Structure formats: structure tokens, C-alpha cells
Amino acid sequence: MCKLRDVSLATATLCCIMGLVASACADLQIGISRIDITPTVDRDHVVYIAGYGWNRKATGVHDPLYARSIVLSDGQKRIALVSVDVVGLQYPLVQRIRAAIPKHDFDYVMISSSHNHEGPDTIGIWGPNPFRRGTDGEYLSSLVQKIVECVRIANESLTDVTASYGSASDESLIRDSRKPIVKDATLRLLRFQSGSDDKVVGLLVQWNSHPEALGPDNTLITADFPHATIRQLEEKYNCPVVYFSGAVGGLMAPPRGLFRDENGELLKEGDFTYAEAYGIAVAKLAEEAVQAASPIELTPFAISASPIAIHVKNPLYRAAAVARVVKRDRVKWMGDFDKANVPVDKDTLRDEMCVQTEVGYLKLGQLSAACIPGEIYPELVYGRFQDPPDPNADFPNAPLEKHVTQILPDGPWLLFGLANDEIGYIIPKRQWDRSPPFAYGRKKSQYGEINSCGSNIAPIIMEALERRVAEVDK
């Protein structure tokens, strides 16, 4: 009896050890797909274009819009990362998409928008006027269905791969139009190669610039410069490419005065030739990242993501919510942003208006990834805060937020901006500047705060990220 127990114990121990080794060395599998999400533009379908002012109606389509999905599996957990060529998808719509995906198939679904300023209004605030919603309910419903289908197709095409991580930087490819000048000019990339013959089977690209090369006067639906970036890379490497926007707050935008045509004439915002030139330049930077890429282990997976509550102090956002131009249910503030599941009641004061959003963290083997639900300023990525702060800013003595590279573990990382939501600009509190006298001797506030929920958003988002990382590391 004793010997049998000893043998059984030894066998069980060996199996346990082998199981742990197998888990640690799990094979990585991916599947990639895309699906056309271009809205119909004709006399019966008015499409309001998002990203600038009101009543910008689409007159046609220049190039198609897509949802692109990459599904990753480590043998135990499965993750879907989706990028959509629109200005933003709000958290309630993301929850609809997740609810339509079989829960047993995925441990996490992250849906990020490129923040395209030349696609349909998917939030509501760019309609015919400030008081009418600019979204098409039928289009949003079809978008839900198509994203679900895109994820399903990717999930059914899993194949064994190895991965490499690379990066490349070019400060000239990003313009920061708000002081202080701080950029994230690094493109980060994952290259996936077939486990059988090392053929490149997919690229994941993360870059940090607003897709707004076409400017406010364009009326043709387009994915903006990422269209050229993706096309160029897909042609060169003969594989699908999934593009994600990162730290675009601040305002990170395509540069001016950098590109010329064959006659030496300067290319400018609002021209498709300019968008093409910029998109190709970003693709060439991605090629540098491919050349610099080195092998990385992306398994096993660990995930931490939770709903949080944020205050909405912006009077324009609050008015849009009251008018149902933006449709978001409110939650009650419970004294802790992680307590975000109590619906609002009639007695809740409007000054305490809160909505639910989400911050996520992925630990994929040696790679860390932050999932941030809006347009984060690069200062909050690298900790490059102005020191000393401008004394005319509203909160010059506010504590500095912990920044992304301080919070994430050492090693390679990615940042997915507009992840699962678009809550607007995430501005370091010391840079908040809405009340006179204004910073930098200006006569009026810089652009930014008008598209932020409030001055306390950055502290909450960064603390939430710190908590998510701690949950995985504990």
C-alpha cells in the first residue's frame, strides 16, 4: 500500500511538473482576419463624418474602412485584439460586442479604434448640429455584427507561430501642437512567423498619431494615412497587418512641411497625396522595426481588466448626455473608482455624474500591454512632465501621476489607446489649464480640455493601471 501510494505520488508530482513546463513553454497560435465596415453613402443614407465640426456629410468613399482582428492563444487562454477604422467605440457598444461573442471562447476581448477623423460618427457628437445625434443606429448594429464575425473568422484560423518584437523611432513623423512638446515617436511592432517555415504570417503595428491627414474639409470616407501604411506593409511582407493607435493625446498629428510632390511642391493637410506620403513614411518606419525585431516569448497569458467609474465634469459632455446626443448610462460614485457597478438613482446630483469605462493590462509572456480607454498624453507614458510646471496652470502643485513605463514591468511593451472606449483626452493634472491667467502667457486656453472628461481623469486612469498590473504580479 505504501509503495503504491509512493509511486502514485511520484507520478502525480512528475505530471504536475511536466504540466507546468508545458504551460511555461506553451505554443503560441494566432489567427488574423478583417471585415469591411464601410458605411453606405448615397441619397438614402446620410453619413456624418466624425472628428471636427458638425454637419460634415460624406459625399462618397475614397477607400474602405475595416475592422481587423488578431486572436492569440497560449493553449490555455485566448485573447482577441480588434482594431476598427473609426473615431471611437464607446464602452456600452463594446459590451454589446462582447455579449455577442461566445463567452467560453475568450478570456478577454479588447476593441480599439484608430481614432479616424474621416469615418462615420460612431459616438454621436458630430451630427447636423449640437443637439442632434450624428450616429446611425442601423450602422452601429451592423458594426457589432461585423466585429463579432471578424473575431469568429480569426478564431477559426489559428495557426502555430513564433513572435518577434521590434521598434523604431522618428521624431520628425509626429507634430505636437500643444505645449509642452512631448511625443511618443516610437513605433512598436510584433512580427509573427509560421512555426513550420518561418514565413511572415502577420504584423501588429502600434503607432501614435491622429489619423487626420485629410483635415476638416474632406467629405470622402477614408481610413486616412493608416490605409497607405497597411497597404504598403501588406504588399511588402505578403501578410495581413493589424494597426493600432497608441498615445495620440496632446495633440499628436501628422507633421507639416515634410513631404513634397515630384515637382517639389509642399504637400499639405487635406490632400490625399499628403495622406499617402505620410502613410508610406510610417510604413517605412515599421520596416525598420521589422529589421530590428528580435524573438520574444509571448506565452503564457495573464489578464487583468475591470470596469471603473470616472466623473464627467466637462459641461459639453454633460449636456450631450442629458440631450441623449451621447447615450451612456450613469453609475453612482461610491468613493472608489473600482466600484463602478451601481446604477444611478434619481437622487444622484448632476455634479456627481459618473460613467463606467475600463482599464486593462495584458501580460503576454515577456510582453506587457496597457489598454487605455482614451487619448493618453505622452507625458503620462514616459513621465516627461514639465518641471517646474507653469505657475498659471490650474493645478501646478498637483501630485505627479505615475506613468506607463514606471508602472509596467521592465521589458518590451505595447500601448493600446482608445481601448474599449473613447473618453477623450487624458491630460496630466498639472497641465490642466481652463481658468485664466493661462499658461505660457496665452490669452486663451490651449486645445485639449474641451475634449476631456475632467482634470481628475489622468490620476484615476494611471492608478487603475497600477492596480491592474499589481493584480497580475501578486
C-alpha positions in Angstrom: 0.0 0.0 0.0 2.7 2.4 1.0 4.8 1.6 -2.1 1.7 2.1 -4.3 1.0 5.4 -2.7 4.6 6.5 -3.2 4.6 5.5 -6.8 1.3 7.4 -7.3 2.6 10.4 -5.6 5.8 10.4 -7.6 3.8 10.0 -10.8 1.4 12.8 -9.9 4.3 15.1 -8.9 6.1 14.3 -12.3 2.9 15.0 -14.2 2.4 18.3 -12.3 6.0 19.4 -13.1 5.6 18.4 -16.8 2.3 20.3 -16.9 4.0 23.4 -15.5 6.8 23.1 -18.0 4.3 22.6 -20.9 2.4 25.7 -19.7 5.5 27.8 -19.5 6.6 26.8 -22.9 3.1 26.7 -24.5 2.9 27.1 -28.2 1.6 30.4 -29.5 -1.2 30.4 -32.0 -2.7 33.4 -33.8 -5.5 34.0 -36.3 -6.0 37.2 -38.2 -9.0 38.5 -40.2 -10.5 41.6 -41.5 -14.0 42.7 -42.5 -15.3 45.7 -44.5 -17.2 48.1 -42.3 -17.6 51.0 -44.8 -20.9 52.7 -44.4 -23.3 53.1 -47.4 -23.1 56.6 -48.8 -26.0 57.6 -51.1 -29.0 59.9 -51.2 -30.9 57.5 -48.8 -28.0 57.2 -46.3 -26.7 60.4 -44.8 -23.3 59.7 -43.1 -22.0 62.4 -40.8 -18.2 62.3 -40.6 -16.6 62.4 -37.2 -13.7 64.3 -35.8 -14.1 68.0 -36.4 -17.2 70.2 -36.5 -20.9 69.5 -37.1 -22.8 68.7 -40.3 -19.9 67.3 -42.4 -21.8 65.0 -44.7 -20.0 62.2 -46.6 -20.2 62.6 -50.4 -18.5 59.3 -51.3 -15.9 56.7 -50.4 -12.2 57.0 -51.2 -11.0 53.8 -49.6 -12.8 51.2 -47.5 -12.9 51.0 -43.7 -12.2 47.8 -41.9 -12.3 46.0 -38.6 -9.2 43.9 -38.1 -8.9 41.2 -35.5 -6.0 39.2 -34.2 -6.8 36.2 -31.9 -4.0 34.9 -29.8 -3.9 31.6 -27.9 -1.4 30.1 -25.4 -3.1 26.8 -25.2 -4.9 27.8 -22.0 -6.2 31.3 -22.6 -7.5 33.1 -25.7 -7.4 36.8 -26.4 -8.9 38.9 -29.2 -7.4 42.2 -30.1 -9.6 44.2 -32.5 -8.8 47.5 -34.3 -11.6 49.5 -36.0 -11.1 52.3 -38.6 -13.5 54.7 -36.7 -13.1 57.7 -34.4 -14.0 55.7 -31.3 -16.3 53.0 -29.9 -17.8 53.7 -26.5 -17.9 51.2 -23.7 -21.6 50.3 -23.9 -21.1 49.3 -27.6 -18.0 47.3 -26.7 -20.1 45.5 -24.1 -22.7 44.7 -26.7 -20.0 43.2 -28.9 -18.6 41.2 -26.1 -22.0 39.9 -25.2 -22.5 38.6 -28.7 -19.2 36.6 -28.7 -19.4 33.2 -27.1 -18.0 33.6 -23.6 -16.4 30.2 -23.5 -14.2 31.1 -26.5 -12.3 34.1 -25.0 -10.7 35.2 -21.8 -10.5 38.8 -23.0 -11.7 40.8 -25.9 -10.1 44.3 -26.5 -11.6 46.6 -29.1 -9.6 49.6 -30.0 -10.4 52.4 -32.5 -7.8 54.0 -34.8 -9.4 57.4 -34.0 -10.0 58.0 -37.6 -11.3 61.6 -38.3 -12.6 60.7 -41.8 -15.1 58.0 -41.0 -18.6 57.9 -39.7 -19.7 59.4 -36.4 -19.9 56.4 -34.0 -20.2 58.4 -30.8 -23.0 61.0 -31.6 -21.4 64.4 -31.2 -20.8 65.2 -34.9 -24.3 65.3 -36.2 -26.1 68.1 -38.1 -26.0 70.4 -35.1 -25.0 70.2 -31.4 -28.5 68.9 -30.4 -28.9 66.1 -32.9 -27.1 62.7 -32.7 -24.8 62.0 -35.6 -24.8 58.2 -35.4 -26.9 55.8 -37.4 -28.4 53.1 -35.2 -28.6 50.6 -38.0 -24.9 51.1 -38.9 -23.9 50.6 -35.2 -25.9 47.4 -35.1 -24.2 46.2 -38.3 -20.9 47.2 -36.8 -21.5 45.0 -33.8 -22.4 42.0 -36.0 -19.4 42.5 -38.3 -16.9 42.8 -35.5 -18.3 39.6 -33.9 -17.9 37.9 -37.3 -14.4 39.3 -37.7 -13.4 37.8 -34.4 -15.1 34.5 -35.2 -13.2 34.1 -38.5 -9.8 34.9 -36.8 -10.6 32.4 -34.1 -11.2 29.7 -36.7 -7.9 30.2 -38.4 -5.5 29.7 -35.6 -2.0 28.6 -36.6 1.2 27.9 -34.7 3.6 30.9 -34.9 6.7 32.3 -33.3 7.0 36.0 -32.5 9.5 38.9 -32.6 9.3 42.3 -31.2 10.8 45.4 -32.7 10.7 49.2 -32.5 11.9 52.2 -34.4 11.7 56.0 -33.7 11.4 59.1 -35.7 10.6 62.5 -34.0 10.0 64.1 -37.4 7.0 62.0 -38.1 4.8 63.4 -35.3 3.8 67.0 -34.6 2.8 68.1 -31.1 0.6 71.2 -31.3 0.3 71.7 -27.5 3.0 72.9 -25.1 5.0 71.4 -23.5 6.2 69.5 -26.6 6.3 65.8 -25.6 5.9 63.0 -28.2 5.9 59.2 -28.3 7.7 58.9 -31.6 8.4 55.2 -31.3 6.6 52.7 -33.5 6.2 49.2 -31.8 5.6 46.1 -33.7 5.1 42.3 -33.4 6.1 40.1 -36.3 4.5 36.6 -36.4 6.2 33.8 -38.4 4.9 30.4 -39.3 6.0 27.7 -36.9 6.7 25.4 -39.8 8.7 27.5 -42.4 9.4 30.9 -40.7 7.2 32.7 -43.3 5.9 36.0 -42.0 2.1 35.5 -41.4 1.2 38.7 -39.7 2.2 42.1 -38.3 0.8 44.0 -35.4 1.7 47.7 -35.6 1.3 50.3 -32.9 1.9 54.0 -33.8 1.0 57.3 -32.1 -0.5 59.8 -34.5 -4.1 61.1 -35.1 -5.5 59.8 -38.4 -6.4 63.3 -39.6 -4.1 64.0 -42.6 -7.2 64.8 -44.6 -8.3 67.5 -42.3 -11.8 69.0 -41.7 -12.8 69.8 -45.3 -12.6 66.3 -46.7 -16.0 64.7 -47.4 -14.9 61.3 -48.7 -14.9 58.3 -46.3 -11.3 57.1 -45.8 -9.2 55.3 -43.2 -6.7 58.3 -43.6 -3.0 57.6 -43.6 -3.2 54.1 -42.0 -4.8 52.9 -45.3 -1.5 53.6 -47.0 0.6 52.3 -44.1 -1.2 49.0 -44.0 -1.3 48.6 -47.8 2.4 49.2 -48.1 3.3 46.7 -45.4 0.9 44.1 -46.7 2.4 44.3 -50.2 6.0 44.1 -48.9 5.5 41.2 -46.5 2.6 39.5 -48.2 0.7 39.1 -44.9 -2.1 40.8 -43.0 -1.4 43.8 -40.9 -3.4 45.0 -37.8 -2.8 48.6 -36.9 -3.4 50.2 -33.5 -3.2 53.8 -32.3 -1.3 54.4 -29.1 -0.6 57.7 -27.2 -2.3 60.2 -29.5 -3.3 62.8 -26.9 -1.7 66.1 -26.8 -2.3 66.6 -29.9 -0.2 64.1 -31.8 -0.7 64.7 -35.5 0.9 64.2 -38.9 3.8 66.7 -39.4 3.8 69.8 -41.6 6.4 70.9 -44.1 8.0 67.4 -44.5 6.6 65.9 -47.8 6.8 67.3 -51.3 5.5 66.0 -54.7 7.6 65.2 -57.7 7.6 68.9 -58.7 9.0 69.9 -55.3 5.7 71.4 -54.2 4.9 71.1 -50.5 2.2 68.6 -49.7 -0.3 69.9 -47.1 -3.1 68.6 -44.9 -6.3 67.9 -46.8 -4.7 66.3 -49.8 -4.9 62.5 -50.4 -1.3 62.7 -51.8 -0.2 64.1 -48.4 -2.0 61.3 -46.6 -0.4 58.7 -48.9 3.1 60.2 -48.4 2.7 60.2 -44.6 1.3 56.7 -44.6 4.2 55.4 -46.6 6.7 57.1 -44.3 5.1 55.4 -41.3 5.3 52.1 -43.2 9.0 52.6 -43.8 9.4 53.2 -40.1 7.6 49.9 -39.5 10.0 48.2 -41.9 12.9 49.5 -39.7 11.1 48.0 -36.7 10.8 44.7 -38.6 14.5 44.7 -39.3 15.3 45.4 -35.7 12.9 42.8 -34.3 14.2 40.0 -32.1 12.5 36.9 -30.8 10.1 37.2 -27.9 8.2 34.7 -25.9 4.5 35.7 -25.7 3.2 32.9 -23.6 1.7 32.3 -21.1 -1.0 34.9 -20.9 -2.2 36.8 -17.8 -5.0 39.3 -17.9 -6.4 41.9 -15.6 -9.2 44.2 -16.7 -12.0 45.8 -14.6 -14.7 48.5 -15.1 -14.0 51.8 -13.3 -16.1 54.9 -12.7 -15.0 58.3 -13.8 -16.5 61.7 -13.1 -17.7 63.7 -16.1 -17.1 67.3 -15.3 -17.0 68.6 -18.9 -20.1 70.8 -19.3 -20.3 70.0 -23.0 -20.1 66.2 -22.4 -22.7 66.5 -19.6 -25.1 68.5 -21.9 -24.6 65.9 -24.7 -25.5 63.1 -22.2 -28.6 64.9 -20.9 -29.8 65.6 -24.5 -29.0 61.9 -25.3 -26.7 63.0 -28.1 -24.3 60.7 -26.4 -26.0 57.7 -25.0 -24.3 56.4 -21.8 -25.9 55.2 -18.6 -24.6 56.8 -15.4 -23.2 55.0 -12.4 -23.1 56.2 -8.9 -19.9 57.4 -7.3 -19.1 55.0 -4.4 -15.9 56.7 -3.2 -13.6 54.3 -5.1 -13.3 54.2 -8.9 -13.1 50.4 -8.9 -16.7 50.3 -7.5 -18.4 51.0 -10.8 -21.5 48.8 -11.0 -24.2 50.7 -9.1 -26.6 52.3 -11.5 -27.5 55.9 -10.9 -30.7 56.8 -9.0 -32.9 59.8 -9.1 -31.3 61.4 -6.1 -27.8 61.5 -7.6 -26.6 65.0 -8.1 -25.6 66.0 -11.6 -22.3 67.3 -10.2 -21.5 63.7 -9.4 -22.2 62.4 -12.9 -20.1 59.3 -13.5 -19.9 56.8 -16.3 -18.4 53.4 -16.5 -15.2 52.7 -18.5 -12.4 50.1 -18.3 -8.6 49.9 -17.9 -6.9 46.7 -18.8 -3.5 45.1 -18.6 -2.1 42.1 -20.5 1.0 40.2 -19.6 1.8 38.1 -22.7 5.0 36.2 -21.7 7.8 38.7 -21.9 5.5 41.5 -23.3 3.4 43.9 -21.3 0.4 45.8 -22.8 -1.6 48.6 -21.3 -5.2 49.1 -22.5 -6.1 52.7 -22.1 -9.7 53.9 -22.8 -9.0 57.2 -24.5 -6.3 59.6 -25.9 -3.5 59.5 -23.4 -0.9 62.3 -23.4 2.7 61.1 -24.0 3.8 62.7 -20.7 1.8 60.0 -19.0 3.7 57.4 -20.9 7.2 58.4 -20.2 6.9 60.8 -17.2 8.3 63.7 -19.2 6.4 66.3 -17.1 7.3 69.9 -17.3 9.4 70.7 -14.2 8.8 73.2 -12.8 5.2 73.4 -14.0 3.9 76.6 -15.5 2.6 78.6 -12.4 -0.5 79.7 -14.4 -1.8 76.2 -14.9 -4.8 75.4 -12.8 -3.2 72.8 -10.6 0.6 73.4 -10.7 1.1 71.7 -7.3 -0.9 68.5 -8.1 0.9 65.3 -7.4 2.6 63.8 -10.5 0.8 60.7 -11.8 2.8 57.5 -12.1 3.5 57.0 -15.8 3.1 53.9 -18.0 6.8 53.0 -18.3 7.1 53.3 -14.5 4.0 51.1 -13.8 4.7 48.4 -16.4 7.3 45.7 -15.6 10.7 46.1 -17.3 10.8 44.7 -20.8 9.0 45.1 -24.2 5.6 46.8 -24.1 2.7 48.0 -26.2 0.1 50.6 -25.5 -3.4 50.3 -27.0 -5.1 53.7 -27.0 -8.9 54.1 -27.2 -9.1 50.6 -25.9 -12.7 49.6 -25.3 -13.9 53.2 -25.0 -13.3 56.8 -26.1 -13.4 59.1 -23.0 -11.4 61.9 -24.7 -8.1 63.4 -23.7 -6.3 62.0 -20.6 -4.3 65.1 -19.5 -1.7 65.3 -16.7 -3.4 67.2 -13.9 -0.5 69.7 -13.6 -1.1 70.7 -17.2 -4.8 71.3 -16.8 -5.5 74.9 -17.9 -9.1 76.1 -18.2 -9.1 79.2 -16.0 -7.2 82.5 -16.5 -4.5 83.5 -16.2 -3.4 80.9 -18.8 -0.2 79.1 -19.0 2.6 80.2 -21.3 1.3 83.8 -21.3 -1.6 82.8 -23.6 -4.8 84.8 -24.0 -6.9 81.7 -24.0 -6.5 78.0 -23.0 -4.7 75.6 -25.3 -6.8 73.0 -27.1 -7.3 69.8 -25.1 -9.5 70.3 -22.0 -12.6 70.9 -24.2 -12.3 67.2 -25.2 -11.6 65.8 -21.7 -14.0 64.5 -19.1 -12.2 66.4 -16.4 -9.0 67.2 -14.5 -9.1 64.1 -12.4 -9.2 61.6 -15.2 -5.4 61.1 -15.5 -4.9 60.3 -11.8 -7.7 57.8 -11.9 -6.6 56.1 -15.1 -3.0 55.8 -14.0 -3.9 54.4 -10.6 -6.3 52.0 -12.2 -3.5 50.7 -14.5 -1.2 50.4 -11.5 -3.9 48.3 -9.7 -4.4 46.1 -12.8 -0.6 45.4 -13.0 -0.5 44.6 -9.3 -3.3 42.1 -9.7 -1.3 40.1 -12.3 2.1 40.4 -10.4 0.8 39.4 -7.0 
